[in-house]
Amino acid sequence: MKMTSRTLSLCVAALLGLSPLAAFSATTSPVETEVARLATLVDGKVGVSAWRLDGKGAQVHLNPDEAFPMASTFKVAVAAVILTKVDAGELALTTMVPVPKAFYVDSEVIADRFIHDGVSLSVHNLLEVMLTQSDNTATDVLVAQAGGPAAVTAWLRAQGIEGQRLDRNTRQLLSDIFGLGDEPLTKERVAELTLDPEVVKRTKAGNEAFDKDPRDTSTPRAMSTLLTRLFTGKALSPASTEVLVQIMERCRTCSARLRGSLPPGTKVADKSGTVAGTVNDVGVVTLPDGSQFAISVFVKASNAPRSERERVIAEIARTVRDFYLLQPTAARK
């Protein structure tokens, strides 16, 4: 069998079982070198943090403590706060929540299909469409139920997560990015905006002011820490943990990212995010032996076609997956 340089690098890293400290005290580990190489395939900046949920073996990082716009990946934290309220008895999955048209933000499900007044959805259904189809209307309804963006950030701090913050709901975020003021982001308004060349440009390319804005950002390390706490049952009850994991495993958006280069049938629970020059995907991947690793990949300030940015995320995820698959059991201890 022909061994490629990529495979050789992964095997060396696996056999050595390098720890993050050892890797950075002398030289970058082979797997991190390969991740850094893949990141150069697109312009802009890429951030990565990955590690096994059992805490064994090496971690994989690239720009792990730099802030990146979260885009829709912030919805993981929103879901966590809502499920915390469920655990506390303040809400139930069956609680029916009104969805007034004032909350409508153009999105695939609610704003597109429920065009008449009088919509109410259960907390469970709002979580489902927020995480699996990234529905923006459901998100803003749930942000309000959580107590607002500041309450989400406060929950993160209580979990010991310092590198992530939420400052705006979806409508406010999109309105600020594209200079729309307080106008409702209805389907009709978005259709009008698609005819504005300046707005179209801002939706498809890097936006310097947005990329440098500290609001609504996360470091890769903070996001993977959040995923680890959620998936290992440290943040929520067992029942709520299972609800979150099952919903994220049903994610329907952006299959070309973390899932894009993984073997068919690989179990992935993730949440993607896309806006302007930002393309992200974060989640937990299950290996054939049942062990899991958290991975957060962010791309910002990029003018590359979305397909190219997605391909880099997919290749990074496959590289990290192969590293953990090849890493000997002894090196994980």
MIKE-824801 format. One line per field, with one value per residue (C-alpha): residue in one letter; chain; y, z, x. Coordinates in Angstrom, 2 decimals. Example, Ala and Ser with C-alpha at 12.3 -4.5 7.8 and 13.67 -1.06 7.14 Angstrom:
! MIKE-824801
type: (A	S)
mol: (A	A)
Y: (-4.50	-1.06)
Z: (7.80	7.14)
X: (12.30	13.67)
***
This chain:
! MIKE-824801
type: (M	K	M	T	S	R	T	L	S	L	C	V	A	A	L	L	G	L	S	P	L	A	A	F	S	A	T	T	S	P	V	E	T	E	V	A	R	L	A	T	L	V	D	G	K	V	G	V	S	A	W	R	L	D	G	K	G	A	Q	V	H	L	N	P	D	E	A	F	P	M	A	S	T	F	K	V	A	V	A	A	V	I	L	T	K	V	D	A	G	E	L	A	L	T	T	M	V	P	V	P	K	A	F	Y	V	D	S	E	V	I	A	D	R	F	I	H	D	G	V	S	L	S	V	H	N	L	L	E	V	M	L	T	Q	S	D	N	T	A	T	D	V	L	V	A	Q	A	G	G	P	A	A	V	T	A	W	L	R	A	Q	G	I	E	G	Q	R	L	D	R	N	T	R	Q	L	L	S	D	I	F	G	L	G	D	E	P	L	T	K	E	R	V	A	E	L	T	L	D	P	E	V	V	K	R	T	K	A	G	N	E	A	F	D	K	D	P	R	D	T	S	T	P	R	A	M	S	T	L	L	T	R	L	F	T	G	K	A	L	S	P	A	S	T	E	V	L	V	Q	I	M	E	R	C	R	T	C	S	A	R	L	R	G	S	L	P	P	G	T	K	V	A	D	K	S	G	T	V	A	G	T	V	N	D	V	G	V	V	T	L	P	D	G	S	Q	F	A	I	S	V	F	V	K	A	S	N	A	P	R	S	E	R	E	R	V	I	A	E	I	A	R	T	V	R	D	F	Y	L	L	Q	P	T	A	A	R	K)
mol: (A	A	A	A	A	A	A	A	A	A	A	A	A	A	A	A	A	A	A	A	A	A	A	A	A	A	A	A	A	A	A	A	A	A	A	A	A	A	A	A	A	A	A	A	A	A	A	A	A	A	A	A	A	A	A	A	A	A	A	A	A	A	A	A	A	A	A	A	A	A	A	A	A	A	A	A	A	A	A	A	A	A	A	A	A	A	A	A	A	A	A	A	A	A	A	A	A	A	A	A	A	A	A	A	A	A	A	A	A	A	A	A	A	A	A	A	A	A	A	A	A	A	A	A	A	A	A	A	A	A	A	A	A	A	A	A	A	A	A	A	A	A	A	A	A	A	A	A	A	A	A	A	A	A	A	A	A	A	A	A	A	A	A	A	A	A	A	A	A	A	A	A	A	A	A	A	A	A	A	A	A	A	A	A	A	A	A	A	A	A	A	A	A	A	A	A	A	A	A	A	A	A	A	A	A	A	A	A	A	A	A	A	A	A	A	A	A	A	A	A	A	A	A	A	A	A	A	A	A	A	A	A	A	A	A	A	A	A	A	A	A	A	A	A	A	A	A	A	A	A	A	A	A	A	A	A	A	A	A	A	A	A	A	A	A	A	A	A	A	A	A	A	A	A	A	A	A	A	A	A	A	A	A	A	A	A	A	A	A	A	A	A	A	A	A	A	A	A	A	A	A	A	A	A	A	A	A	A	A	A	A	A	A	A	A	A	A	A	A	A	A	A	A	A	A	A	A	A	A	A	A	A	A)
Y: (0.00	3.41	5.68	9.35	12.12	12.86	9.26	9.14	12.30	10.91	7.62	9.37	11.51	8.51	6.40	9.17	10.08	13.65	15.78	19.42	20.60	18.35	19.31	23.02	22.96	21.61	21.63	21.43	17.86	16.21	16.24	19.95	20.58	18.88	20.86	24.08	23.07	22.43	25.84	27.52	26.19	29.12	32.77	34.16	32.57	29.10	28.08	24.51	22.82	19.09	16.48	13.15	13.38	10.86	13.25	10.75	11.45	14.62	17.65	19.29	23.07	25.86	29.42	27.94	31.13	33.58	34.91	33.95	35.04	32.18	32.70	30.06	27.88	30.10	28.15	25.31	27.55	28.79	25.20	24.44	27.33	26.28	22.69	23.98	25.66	22.38	20.63	23.31	22.91	26.44	25.05	21.68	20.22	20.26	23.92	25.73	29.04	31.70	32.69	36.17	37.52	40.27	37.56	36.31	36.26	34.85	31.17	27.82	26.62	28.97	32.22	30.35	27.99	29.42	32.54	33.22	34.64	32.29	30.11	28.37	25.62	23.42	24.01	20.63	21.58	24.98	23.27	20.80	23.34	25.69	23.03	20.77	23.45	26.54	28.26	31.89	32.59	29.64	30.85	34.33	32.96	30.68	33.46	35.42	32.38	32.04	35.59	37.30	37.15	38.33	35.41	32.97	34.53	34.37	30.65	30.12	31.88	29.73	26.71	28.07	29.00	32.38	32.53	32.65	35.42	36.18	39.80	39.83	37.65	36.61	39.55	42.08	40.34	40.20	43.74	45.09	43.14	44.27	47.75	47.16	49.03	47.84	46.59	43.11	40.50	39.07	36.81	39.71	42.08	39.52	39.06	42.81	42.76	40.09	42.73	45.18	44.58	46.03	43.80	40.76	41.54	41.71	38.39	36.47	37.90	38.87	41.82	43.44	45.25	42.09	39.92	42.28	42.76	41.05	40.53	37.12	35.34	32.21	30.81	27.28	26.11	27.60	25.99	22.56	23.01	23.74	20.64	18.52	19.66	19.03	15.64	14.24	15.15	17.80	20.64	19.02	16.16	12.78	13.24	16.71	15.61	12.85	15.28	17.62	14.86	13.28	16.58	17.51	14.09	14.97	18.18	18.73	21.72	21.85	18.15	19.09	20.36	18.09	15.19	15.93	13.60	11.17	7.54	6.89	6.06	8.00	9.37	13.14	15.55	19.08	22.66	24.72	28.49	30.74	34.49	36.81	35.47	33.10	29.37	27.17	23.70	22.37	19.04	15.61	12.69	9.04	6.66	3.00	1.84	4.07	6.71	10.32	13.56	17.15	19.37	23.03	24.45	28.16	30.05	33.86	36.78	34.63	35.54	31.99	30.29	28.59	25.21	25.68	26.73	23.75	21.41	22.63	22.00	18.50	17.67	18.95	16.83	13.74	14.39	14.68	11.62	9.54	10.72	9.58	6.36	5.49	6.67	3.52	2.74	3.05	6.61	7.61	6.95)
Z: (0.00	-0.94	2.08	1.40	3.29	5.03	6.21	7.28	9.34	11.00	11.80	13.31	15.46	16.54	17.40	19.36	21.22	21.59	24.25	23.47	25.79	24.18	20.72	21.28	23.55	20.75	17.46	16.18	16.10	12.69	12.82	13.65	10.81	8.43	9.79	9.33	5.77	4.95	6.38	3.77	0.97	1.51	2.22	5.55	8.94	10.20	13.82	15.13	18.51	18.86	21.56	22.70	25.10	27.40	27.85	26.62	24.08	22.31	21.49	18.06	17.77	15.26	16.48	19.40	21.43	18.67	18.56	15.51	14.59	15.68	13.07	13.79	15.93	18.84	18.74	20.65	23.70	23.33	23.30	26.39	28.34	27.34	28.41	31.70	32.26	31.44	34.04	36.58	35.89	34.49	31.07	29.69	26.27	25.76	26.74	23.90	23.05	20.89	17.76	16.86	13.41	15.04	15.72	12.16	10.56	7.06	7.40	5.90	8.17	10.25	8.29	5.00	5.81	8.66	6.87	8.96	12.46	15.34	15.44	18.65	18.83	21.64	23.13	21.70	18.17	18.44	19.49	16.64	13.83	15.40	15.50	12.56	10.02	11.68	11.74	12.71	13.90	16.29	17.50	18.39	20.17	22.23	22.92	24.43	26.47	27.69	29.04	26.19	24.90	28.21	30.02	27.56	28.18	31.93	31.63	29.72	32.44	35.08	33.12	33.29	29.58	29.15	25.42	24.11	24.26	22.85	22.40	19.86	18.62	14.97	13.68	15.44	14.23	10.59	10.64	12.01	9.54	6.51	7.68	7.68	10.81	12.57	9.48	9.91	7.98	6.25	3.22	1.04	2.46	1.94	-1.67	-2.18	-0.61	-3.03	-5.75	-3.93	-5.20	-2.06	0.25	-1.91	-1.74	2.06	2.30	0.25	1.17	4.09	6.08	7.94	10.52	11.25	11.45	14.01	16.08	19.47	19.81	19.20	18.98	20.29	20.35	18.97	22.41	24.11	21.64	22.01	25.78	25.55	23.40	25.84	28.86	27.03	25.54	28.71	30.84	32.92	31.97	31.70	33.14	31.39	29.81	28.47	27.31	25.28	23.77	22.65	21.26	19.29	17.76	16.76	15.17	12.92	11.65	8.00	7.13	5.47	5.06	3.07	6.21	9.16	7.51	4.03	3.91	6.70	5.88	5.10	8.23	10.59	13.44	13.70	15.92	14.75	14.20	11.26	10.86	7.82	7.29	5.09	5.04	7.93	7.43	10.54	11.75	15.29	16.75	18.10	15.93	16.95	16.02	15.05	18.58	20.06	21.45	20.52	19.91	19.93	17.06	16.26	12.92	12.15	8.98	8.93	6.74	3.63	0.09	-1.18	-2.59	0.08	-1.47	-0.99	2.63	3.26	1.66	4.03	7.03	5.69	5.17	8.61	10.19	8.29	9.28	12.96	12.75	11.18	13.82	16.67	14.87	14.40	17.78	19.79	22.93	25.04	23.83	24.99	28.64)
X: (0.00	1.34	1.73	1.03	2.78	-0.50	-0.89	2.76	2.33	-0.76	0.93	3.94	1.68	-0.36	2.67	4.32	1.14	2.34	0.69	-0.18	2.61	5.21	4.06	4.41	7.45	9.64	7.80	4.25	2.96	2.58	-1.21	-1.23	1.23	-1.17	-4.14	-2.16	-1.31	-4.95	-5.85	-3.63	-5.83	-8.20	-7.56	-8.65	-8.02	-8.89	-9.29	-9.43	-9.71	-10.27	-9.81	-11.17	-14.10	-12.45	-9.52	-6.95	-4.25	-3.20	-5.28	-5.24	-5.19	-4.79	-5.38	-7.35	-7.63	-8.48	-12.04	-14.11	-17.65	-19.92	-22.66	-25.31	-23.05	-24.16	-27.42	-25.75	-25.41	-28.99	-30.24	-28.16	-29.72	-33.23	-32.58	-31.14	-34.51	-36.22	-34.05	-34.98	-38.71	-39.06	-39.98	-41.02	-40.30	-44.07	-44.49	-46.24	-44.56	-46.24	-44.32	-45.60	-44.85	-42.79	-40.20	-40.11	-36.67	-36.31	-35.52	-36.34	-39.11	-41.26	-41.12	-41.34	-44.21	-46.28	-47.43	-50.55	-50.89	-51.56	-48.45	-47.36	-44.76	-43.50	-40.07	-39.03	-40.07	-38.39	-35.16	-35.51	-35.81	-33.26	-30.56	-31.38	-32.35	-30.89	-34.26	-33.68	-37.22	-37.15	-33.77	-34.96	-38.02	-35.76	-33.23	-36.11	-37.17	-33.58	-33.69	-31.85	-28.27	-26.78	-28.40	-26.81	-23.39	-23.96	-24.76	-21.51	-19.53	-21.22	-19.99	-16.44	-16.37	-14.68	-13.97	-17.53	-20.14	-23.57	-24.58	-27.43	-30.23	-30.32	-32.34	-30.10	-26.96	-28.03	-29.40	-26.11	-23.98	-25.92	-26.86	-30.62	-31.60	-34.74	-36.57	-38.10	-36.14	-39.16	-39.00	-40.18	-37.56	-34.78	-35.95	-35.55	-32.10	-30.91	-31.24	-28.95	-25.36	-23.78	-25.80	-25.10	-21.38	-21.49	-23.32	-20.77	-17.39	-15.24	-16.54	-13.63	-15.73	-17.70	-14.58	-13.01	-16.17	-15.73	-19.48	-21.05	-17.72	-16.09	-12.61	-12.30	-11.15	-14.22	-16.63	-15.05	-15.14	-18.87	-19.42	-17.41	-19.41	-22.68	-21.85	-20.25	-23.26	-21.54	-23.88	-27.32	-29.33	-29.03	-32.46	-31.69	-28.24	-29.88	-32.39	-29.61	-27.40	-30.23	-31.29	-27.73	-27.29	-30.24	-28.61	-29.60	-27.46	-24.06	-23.28	-20.16	-18.38	-17.49	-19.31	-17.98	-14.95	-15.81	-16.60	-20.28	-22.21	-19.96	-22.06	-21.75	-23.68	-23.01	-24.13	-23.01	-22.84	-22.56	-22.57	-20.49	-16.90	-17.57	-18.12	-18.12	-19.01	-18.72	-19.69	-18.83	-17.69	-17.98	-15.15	-15.70	-14.81	-17.52	-15.16	-15.78	-13.97	-15.16	-14.09	-14.67	-13.55	-14.03	-13.15	-13.31	-12.25	-12.32	-13.33	-12.94	-16.04	-18.10	-17.42	-13.67	-14.06	-16.31	-13.80	-11.08	-13.35	-14.11	-10.43	-9.47	-12.21	-11.02	-7.41	-8.32	-10.56	-7.79	-5.32	-7.56	-8.40	-4.72	-3.50	-2.57	-4.56	-1.42	-0.89	-4.37	-3.74)
***
